[in-house]
């Protein structure tokens, strides 16, 4: 699908374009969503720039993601997508600046595009250009990434509370530990995807900063670009902190599970040791010998039972005295 954004006074109109419909000459933003070959060729004829394929967008080499060609700047970044769902993922998005026009190529629907589209539909500067739209998009991407990190932080704090301050009684602890381990894994996966996105955004901003002179950007845009670079740097540090905290919680959770298992094994070990003397006594008096004086005792059986109880109790109190229990 091809959408073009056309200035109308103090707003941008979003207009769908079919293959047989001419593209408005004053369009400042071409948004290609899951484009087909005809839509790619239409944009190439209108803007005079080549549109990269999906395979080219997924290449990880920096030189394949950030480059200039025929006066156009090609920038591909990895953005978060579906971060609020149970299966968050990343998706490559290509930004092309050519002749004060912006072309975006994407195969998913990151939320910043909807946010910026709705914002520009309400109000935008009269002198809107592709460069200003790109800055709005990058600013929205950074804000969205910050929101995701804040949510990860609050959820990680809740997981920490569940591990170190569990509520007494109630839920089955085995099932609770499984839920906690799954939650830690999901948060770790989401944090790693956010860090991957921040790295690609940081590279894109650095490329833009190096190209700002040749594109003759105004001081205000350069200052905004430097501010976004600082934001990305601080968010990267925060994402690294969250990743370390998640790793710590994973180690702590595994330690708690090990302690629980050791307590269970300790109980069985103490029970086995405590039952060894009674087993010895019962084995002796269960032997089939003719000449056993105790077999003629009228109190032989009660005495054997008392001995077995004492043999069980003495190891238990000995272990308590040694503080092994």
N, C-alpha and C positions, 0 to 999 in steps of 0.2 A: 504494500500500500504506500502511496506517495501523498504526503500532505505538504502544502506550501503555506507559508505565513506571509500575508500581504499587509503592509501598513494601511490603516484607515483612521486618519486623524491621530488620536492618542491611544490607539490600540492596534493589535495585530489580529487580523482575521485568519482563521484556519480554514483552508480551502482544499478539499480532496481533488486530486487530478487523475484523470484516466488517461490511457495511452492515446486516445483520439481527441483529447481536449488540450488546447494550447495553454502553456504555463504563463501566468502573469509576468510581465517584464520587470515589475517593481518588487517581486518577491525577494525577501531577505533571508529566508530560512527554508531549506528543502529537507523534509524529514522523511527518510526512507525506512519503512517498517516492513521487514520480511519482503524485500523488493524482488520482483521477477526481472527477467532480462529486458523486457520492453521498458519498464520503469527505469532501470539503470541507463539504458540508451537515451531515454528522454532527458534525464538529468544531465548526462554527458553532453548532449547536443545543446541544452539550454545554458549550462554553466561552463562548458568547455573544459571539463576536468574528468578524468577517469574515476570510476567508482570501484573500490576494491571489492573482491569477492569475500564470501564468508571464510574460506580457507585462508586467504591472505590476512584477514583480520585476526585470526587465531594464532598466528605466528608469534613466538615469544621473543625473537631478537629485537633489540631496541631499534636497530637500523631499519627493520621492517615495519615498525610501528610509528616511528617519528621521522618524517623525511619531507623534503620539498621536491615538487615536480611540476615543471611548466608554470612556475609562479604560484602554485597552490601549496598550502601546508597541510600535510596529512598527519593526523594525530589519533592513535588508537589507545583507548584506556579500558581497563577492566573495571566494570561497575557492579555493585551489589544489586541483586534482583530477588524479589520474593523473600526478603529478609524476615518478614512477619509470619511466614508460613512454616510448616514443619520441615520443608525441604528448601532452605535457602541456597542460592547459587550465584555464580558470577557470570557475566556476559560481556563480550567485547563490544565496544561502541567506537565507531570511527567518526571523528570530527574533521571536516575539510573546510578550510578558509580559502576562498578564491574570489577576488574582486569584490571585497566587502560583503560577500554572501557566505552563509554557513550551510553546509550540507552535513547531515548526520545520517549514518547508516547503522541500523541496529536490527537484531533478530529477537529481541525481547522487549519488555516494557518496564524499564526502571522508573521508579516513582518520580525522580526529579524532572523528567520530561513532562509528566502531567502537571506537576506543580508550576513549572515555568510557563507551560502553555496556557494554563488558567490565569496566571499572573499577567502575562502579556496580553491576554484577551481582555482583561479589565483596563489596564493602563500600561503605557510604555512611552518612552521619550519620542518626540516627533522625529528626531534624527537617528532612529534606531538603525543599527547595522548588524551584519553577521558577527562582527567582533563583540559587540555588546551582548548579543544573544548568547554567544559562547561563554562570556564571563558570567552571565546569569545562570547558565546551566552548570558550570563548574562550581559556582557558589552554592547552588542547590544540592549538588552532589556531596560537597563537603559538609553542609549542614545535615544532610540525611545520614552521612556516615557518623557524624558526631552523635546523632540521636540513637543510632544502632549501638554505638559503644556505651552510651549511657544506660541503655536497656540491658546490655550484657552485664555491666557493672552491678546494677541492682539485682539481677537474677543470680549473679555469682555470690553476692552478699547473702542472699537467701539460702543458697546451697551451703555456704559456710556456716550459717546458723543451724541448718539441719544436721550438719556433721558434728559440730562441736557443742551444740546446745539442743540435743534432741528432746522432744517432749517425752515425759515419763509415761510408760504404759500405752495401751491403745493399739496402735497399728503393729502389724507384723514387721519385725525389724528386717528380716531377710528380704521381703518385698520392698521395703523402704530403701535398703541399700542398693538394690537393683535399679530403682527409679533414680536415685542420686547419681549412680555411675552413668546412667544413660543421659541425665541432664548435663553432667560434666562433659561428656563426649560431645553433645550437641553444642554447648557453649564454646568448647575448644575449636570445633570445626567452623563455627560462625566467626570466631575471632580471627582464625587463620585466613578466612576469605576476606575479612575486612582489611587485614594487613596487606594482603595481595593487592586489593583495590587501591589502598593508600599509596603503595609503592608505584603503581602505574600512574596514578594521578600526579604524584610528585614528579615523576619523569616528564609528564606532559607539561606541567607548569614550568619546569626548568627549561624545556624546549621553547615554550612561548616566551619566557624571559630572554632567552638568547636571540629570538627572532623579533623581539619588540622594536629594536632599532631599525631593522630593515623594513618592518611594516609601518614605521612612523606612528607608533601609538602615543597617545597623549600621556601627560604625567599622571593624571588621575587613574587611567587604566593601568599604568605600570605600578602605581602605589597599591591599587587593588590586587594586582597580581602578586606583589611581594607579601601582602597581608594573607592571601590564600596560601602561599608557600609556608608562611609561619604556622598557619592553622594546620596544614597537612603534617608538618614536622611534629607539632605538639600532639596531634591525634595519633601519629605513628608511635610516639613514646607511650601514650596512654594504652594503645593496643598492645604494645610489648609488655607493659605492666600487667594488663589483664591476662595475657597469655601465660606469664609467669605465675600469676595467682591461680589460674586454672590448673596449671601443672602441680602447684603446691597442694591444691585441694584434692587432685587425683591421688597424689602420693599419700596425703593424710587419710583419704577414704580407704585406700588399700591397707594402710596401717591399722585403721579401726577394724576392718574386716579380719585382718590377721590376729589382732588381739582377741576378737570375739571367738575365732576358731581356736586360739590357744586356750582360752578359758574353758571351752567345751572339752578339748582334749585333756586339760588338767583335771577336770571332774572325772572323766573316765579313768585316768591314770590313778587318781586317789582312790576311786572305788575299787579298782583292780588290786591295788596294794592292800587296802583295808580288808578285802575278802580273801587274801592269801592265807592268813593264819586260821580263820575258820575252816577254809578248805583243807588245810593241813590236819586240823583236829578231826574233821569229819572223815578224812581219808584214813587216819590211824584207826579210828573206831569203826570204820567200815571194813577193815581187813578181816578176812575169814580165818582166824587162828583159833585153835581149840583152847589154848592156855592163855587167856586174857583175863586177868583178875577183875577188871572193870566190868566185864560182861555179867558178873553175878551181883553187882551192886544194885540195890533197889533205887538208889538215887543217881545211878550212872547217867541216865538220859538227861535229867534236869541239869546235872553238873556239866555235861557236854554242851548243852545249849547256852548255859551261863558263860562257859569258857569262850564259845564262839562270839557271843555278844561283846565280852570284854576284849577279845582279840580284834574286833571291828572298831570298838570305840577308842581303844588306846592309840592306834595310828592316827585317827582323826584328830584327837586332842594334841598329839605330838606335832602334827603338821600345823595346827592352829598356833601352838606355842612357838614354833619356828617361823611363823608368819609366811608359810608357804601357801596358805589359802586366804 
